Amino acid sequence: MIEKIKQFFREVKLEGAKVVYPGKDELIGSTWVVIITVLFVSIFLGIVDLSLSRLVKWALG
């Protein structure tokens, strides 16, 4: 059982060495994409929420 655990951690270390981390410029670019996407989606959902709440208020009374 101990040997299986050791083998697992050896494999984890080998796989971790294969990981390619993004550079600073790529990371900054990706961050801006995420921020802009979140802003657009939140504005869209805010408009949909406002519209639906007004529709429900109109329908109920």
RANORDA-V505646 format. One line per field, one symbol per residue. phi: phi as a letter, one per 30 degrees, with the letter a starting at -180 (. if undefined). Layout:
# RANORDA-V505646
phi=???
This chain:
# RANORDA-V505646
phi=.ddddddedddddddddddcdddddddddddddddddddddddeddddddddddddddddl
